[in-house]
Amino acid sequence: MRNALALQPEYKQPIIPQQEPPSDVASHLLEECRMVLPGIQALFGFQLIAVFNGKFWEMPDSHRILHLAAITLVALAIALVMTPAAYHRQAHQFSISRQFIRLSSYLLLLSMFPLLAGICIDFYLVADLVLAHSWWSGLLTAGLTMIFISLWYVFPRMDFARLDRL
């Protein structure tokens, strides 16, 4: 038993994040937007294609309206993710300010709410179509929503709380 413990890697304190120059922070932020955007656009494309499927028009009106709401939410997420790049190109093309970094971070985080809602609404519609049971579909959708909230909002804040204690 003693040898097994000796072979385990030594516990190391986490590295505390260091301040970066604003230009590096802005570069990382814009890169994050560029990485997220293709996935959101692909989702948006699949949502649009669904409307041209014959089965779509056999769905109840309430489901088609929910799908429209999901498409609208994803389009809003796209607009929010694109705004930092558009703003930078037009308002501060040759400079980086802390205000730009704060605004861009806020917009990127804000875009996650409509994206989460749009994904979960369409997940509900697919689950209801597959399971033909709204109660189970709602339960699965609530579970998926909680997973998104946990990973996107709770987990990062837990990491911040841990760093504050160091």
Secondary structure, DSSP 8 states (H G I E B T S, - for coil): -HHHHHHS-------------HHHHHHHHHHHHHHHHHHHHHHHHHHHHHHTSGGGGGS-HHHHHHHHHHHHHHHHHHHHHHHHHHHHHHH-TT---HHHHHHHHHHHHHHHHHHHHHHHHHHHHHHHHHH--HHHHHHHHHHHHHHHHIIIIIHHHHHHHHHHH-
